[in-house]
């Protein structure tokens, strides 16, 4: 029987690839024999090229391309460059996303303090920033009638979390988009193109560090509440996401589409 988990030679494209999570993920897929393409903003070039150098030092294949997930023209040029270098695109990981402080509602604020401009930007990054890359890169998948797309949702995709109002609504919308797109791609282009998502639990990253740790490095009250509600009793580590991602993009999950897989240490299933 063929190895259903084999990914050797697959071309993996990831947006938002130069953050803590992205770097861990692209290095993992490179180690599986994939050709990985790191897409991120121009300001991340130094970091991206360093990650590429680390991958190549381990005899892997990788390239960094500056992008803007909100600019279809730039993404189309990225697609052409990727196809020229590697012949096609097998896997798209829509990792670009994030939050902005003004889009939150702090304990001292109310709904009337909500910053609409910041909320709009968070929506655009997390929703349009997944839709546009999909529209561009999935063209190559449609030509081959085969491909896997994975979006990055959140625990806030399942239920509201205090403070993160704009981000939570955006990630909920991304889960809905994932499910809609899965049906749309299968109905219009066949069962070979699958769309799923993962919903990471709580990890300590540069993005949320100010919310989860104090200036002295100790955990905030919010962190203690999160950990108390997580059966694992700790934050997750970035490398704990890669197994679920591997499964969703390989032949072992060829019957799976339209799912959002939580990787959360039990947070979403836990009550009291």
C-alpha positions as CSV (number, residue, x, y, z in Angstrom):
1,X,0.0,0.0,0.0
2,X,1.2,3.5,-0.8
3,X,2.3,5.7,2.1
4,X,-0.7,8.0,2.4
5,X,1.3,10.5,4.4
6,X,4.1,11.0,1.8
7,X,4.5,14.6,0.8
8,X,7.8,14.4,-1.0
9,X,8.1,16.8,-3.9
10,X,4.9,18.7,-3.1
11,X,4.9,22.5,-3.6
12,X,3.7,24.2,-0.4
13,X,2.9,27.9,-0.4
14,X,2.3,29.7,2.9
15,X,1.2,33.3,3.4
16,X,2.3,34.9,6.7
17,X,5.2,32.5,6.6
18,X,7.8,34.4,8.6
19,X,6.2,34.6,12.0
20,X,6.9,32.2,14.8
21,X,4.2,29.8,13.7
22,X,4.9,30.1,10.0
23,X,8.6,29.5,10.4
24,X,8.0,26.3,12.3
25,X,5.5,25.1,9.8
26,X,7.5,25.7,6.6
27,X,10.6,24.1,8.1
28,X,8.5,21.1,9.0
29,X,7.2,20.7,5.4
30,X,10.6,21.2,4.0
31,X,11.9,18.4,6.2
32,X,9.2,16.2,4.7
33,X,10.7,16.7,1.2
34,X,8.4,19.5,0.1
35,X,9.4,22.6,-1.9
36,X,8.2,25.5,0.3
37,X,7.5,29.0,-0.7
38,X,7.5,31.6,2.0
39,X,5.2,34.6,1.3
40,X,5.3,37.6,3.6
41,X,5.6,41.4,3.5
42,X,8.7,43.0,2.2
43,X,9.7,44.0,5.7
44,X,10.0,40.3,6.6
45,X,12.5,39.7,3.8
46,X,15.5,39.3,6.1
47,X,13.7,36.9,8.3
48,X,12.4,35.0,5.3
49,X,15.7,34.7,3.6
50,X,17.2,33.4,6.9
51,X,14.6,30.7,7.1
52,X,15.2,29.8,3.5
53,X,19.0,29.5,4.2
54,X,18.3,27.3,7.2
55,X,16.1,25.0,5.1
56,X,18.7,24.8,2.3
57,X,21.4,24.0,4.8
58,X,19.5,20.9,5.6
59,X,19.3,20.0,1.8
60,X,15.7,21.3,1.5
61,X,14.2,23.5,-1.2
62,X,12.7,26.9,-0.4
63,X,12.2,30.4,-1.6
64,X,11.0,33.7,-0.2
65,X,8.8,36.0,-2.1
66,X,7.6,39.4,-0.8
67,X,3.8,39.7,-1.1
68,X,0.7,41.6,-0.1
69,X,-2.3,39.3,0.5
70,X,-4.6,42.3,-0.1
71,X,-3.2,43.0,-3.6
72,X,-4.3,40.7,-6.4
73,X,-1.7,42.0,-8.8
74,X,1.2,41.2,-6.5
75,X,-0.3,37.8,-5.7
76,X,-0.6,37.0,-9.4
77,X,3.1,37.8,-9.9
78,X,3.9,35.5,-7.0
79,X,1.9,32.8,-8.7
80,X,3.8,33.2,-11.9
81,X,7.1,33.2,-10.1
82,X,6.2,30.0,-8.2
83,X,5.0,28.2,-11.3
84,X,8.2,29.2,-13.2
85,X,10.4,27.9,-10.3
86,X,8.5,24.7,-9.3
87,X,6.0,24.0,-12.0
88,X,2.8,24.3,-9.9
89,X,1.2,24.6,-6.5
90,X,0.0,21.6,-4.6
91,X,-0.8,23.0,-1.1
92,X,-1.8,26.5,0.0
93,X,-1.6,27.5,3.7
94,X,-3.4,30.7,4.3
95,X,-1.5,31.7,7.4
96,X,-1.6,35.5,7.0
97,X,-3.8,37.2,9.6
98,X,-3.6,38.9,12.9
99,X,-5.2,41.5,15.2
100,X,-4.8,45.1,16.1
101,X,-5.0,46.6,19.6
102,X,-7.6,49.3,18.6
103,X,-9.9,46.5,17.3
104,X,-10.2,45.1,20.8
105,X,-12.6,46.2,23.5
106,X,-10.6,46.4,26.8
107,X,-12.2,45.9,30.3
108,X,-12.2,49.7,30.7
109,X,-14.0,50.2,27.4
110,X,-17.5,49.6,26.1
111,X,-18.9,48.9,22.6
112,X,-19.1,52.6,22.1
113,X,-15.3,52.8,22.2
114,X,-14.9,50.2,19.5
115,X,-12.6,51.5,16.7
116,X,-14.4,50.8,13.4
117,X,-11.4,51.6,11.2
118,X,-9.2,49.2,13.0
119,X,-11.9,46.6,13.0
120,X,-12.3,47.0,9.2
121,X,-8.6,46.4,8.8
122,X,-8.7,43.3,10.9
123,X,-11.6,42.0,8.8
124,X,-9.7,42.7,5.6
125,X,-6.5,41.0,6.7
126,X,-8.1,37.9,8.0
127,X,-10.9,37.4,5.5
128,X,-9.9,39.1,2.2
129,X,-6.3,38.1,3.1
130,X,-7.4,34.5,2.7
131,X,-9.9,34.9,-0.2
132,X,-7.5,36.8,-2.5
133,X,-4.6,34.3,-2.2
134,X,-7.1,31.4,-2.7
135,X,-8.5,33.0,-5.9
136,X,-5.0,33.4,-7.3
137,X,-3.2,30.3,-6.3
138,X,-6.1,27.9,-6.7
139,X,-6.1,28.6,-10.4
140,X,-3.1,26.2,-10.7
141,X,-4.9,23.6,-8.6
142,X,-7.9,23.8,-10.8
143,X,-5.7,23.2,-13.9
144,X,-4.5,20.0,-12.3
145,X,-7.8,19.1,-10.7
146,X,-5.9,18.5,-7.4
147,X,-4.8,20.5,-4.4
148,X,-5.3,21.2,-0.7
149,X,-6.1,24.5,0.9
150,X,-5.9,25.0,4.7
151,X,-7.0,28.2,6.4
152,X,-6.0,29.3,9.9
153,X,-9.0,29.8,12.2
154,X,-9.0,30.3,16.0
155,X,-10.7,29.3,19.2
156,X,-12.7,32.5,18.6
157,X,-14.1,30.9,15.5
158,X,-16.2,28.7,17.8
159,X,-17.4,31.2,20.4
160,X,-16.7,34.8,21.4
161,X,-13.7,35.6,23.6
162,X,-13.7,38.7,25.7
163,X,-11.8,41.7,24.3
164,X,-11.0,40.4,20.8
165,X,-14.2,41.6,19.2
166,X,-13.0,42.3,15.6
167,X,-10.6,39.4,15.4
168,X,-13.2,37.0,16.8
169,X,-15.8,38.0,14.2
170,X,-13.2,37.8,11.4
171,X,-12.1,34.3,12.4
172,X,-15.7,33.1,12.7
173,X,-16.3,34.4,9.2
174,X,-13.1,32.5,8.0
175,X,-14.5,29.3,9.4
176,X,-17.7,29.9,7.4
177,X,-15.7,30.7,4.3
178,X,-13.8,27.5,4.7
179,X,-16.9,25.4,4.8
180,X,-18.6,27.3,1.9
181,X,-15.4,27.1,-0.3
182,X,-15.1,23.4,0.3
183,X,-18.5,22.7,-1.2
184,X,-17.9,25.2,-4.0
185,X,-14.6,23.8,-5.1
186,X,-15.8,20.2,-5.0
187,X,-19.1,20.9,-6.9
188,X,-17.4,23.1,-9.6
189,X,-14.0,21.5,-9.9
190,X,-14.2,18.0,-8.5
191,X,-13.3,16.1,-5.4
192,X,-9.5,16.5,-5.9
193,X,-9.5,20.0,-4.5
194,X,-10.1,20.1,-0.7
195,X,-10.5,23.0,1.7
196,X,-10.1,22.7,5.5
197,X,-8.9,24.7,8.4
198,X,-7.2,24.3,11.7
199,X,-8.1,26.3,14.8
200,X,-5.1,26.7,17.0
201,X,-5.6,27.0,20.7
202,X,-3.5,29.5,22.8
203,X,0.2,29.8,22.0
204,X,2.6,32.5,23.1
205,X,3.6,34.5,20.1
206,X,4.9,38.0,19.5
207,X,1.4,39.0,18.5
208,X,-0.3,38.1,21.8
209,X,2.6,38.4,24.2
210,X,1.5,41.7,25.6
211,X,-1.9,40.2,26.4
212,X,-0.6,37.1,28.0
213,X,2.5,38.1,29.8
214,X,3.5,41.0,32.1
215,X,6.6,43.2,31.4
216,X,8.5,40.9,33.9
217,X,7.6,37.8,31.9
218,X,5.1,36.5,34.4
219,X,1.6,35.4,33.2
220,X,-1.3,37.8,33.3
221,X,-4.6,37.1,34.9
222,X,-6.0,36.4,31.4
223,X,-3.3,33.8,30.9
224,X,-4.2,32.1,34.2
225,X,-7.9,32.0,33.1
226,X,-6.9,30.4,29.7
227,X,-4.7,27.8,31.3
228,X,-7.4,26.9,33.9
229,X,-9.8,26.4,31.0
230,X,-7.3,24.2,29.1
231,X,-7.2,20.5,30.2
232,X,-3.5,20.3,29.2
233,X,-2.8,23.0,31.8
234,X,-0.4,25.0,29.5
235,X,0.0,26.9,26.3
236,X,0.6,25.0,23.2
237,X,3.9,24.9,21.3
238,X,4.1,25.8,17.5
239,X,5.3,22.4,16.5
240,X,2.1,20.9,17.9
241,X,0.2,22.3,14.9
242,X,2.2,20.5,12.2
243,X,0.7,17.0,12.6
244,X,-2.9,18.2,12.0
245,X,-1.7,20.3,9.0
246,X,0.2,17.3,7.6
247,X,-2.9,15.1,7.8
248,X,-5.2,17.7,6.1
249,X,-2.9,18.2,3.1
250,X,-1.9,14.5,2.4
251,X,-3.7,11.6,0.8
252,X,-4.6,10.2,4.2
253,X,-7.4,12.8,4.4
254,X,-8.5,12.6,0.8
255,X,-12.1,12.2,2.0
256,X,-12.0,15.2,4.3
257,X,-13.1,18.6,3.2
258,X,-15.0,21.5,4.9
259,X,-13.7,20.7,8.4
260,X,-12.2,23.0,11.0
261,X,-9.8,21.0,13.2
262,X,-9.1,22.3,16.7
263,X,-5.6,21.9,18.0
264,X,-6.1,23.4,21.4
265,X,-5.2,21.1,24.3
266,X,-8.9,20.5,24.9
267,X,-9.9,24.2,25.4
268,X,-12.9,24.1,23.1
269,X,-14.4,20.9,24.5
270,X,-13.9,21.8,28.2
271,X,-16.6,23.3,30.5
272,X,-15.9,22.9,34.2
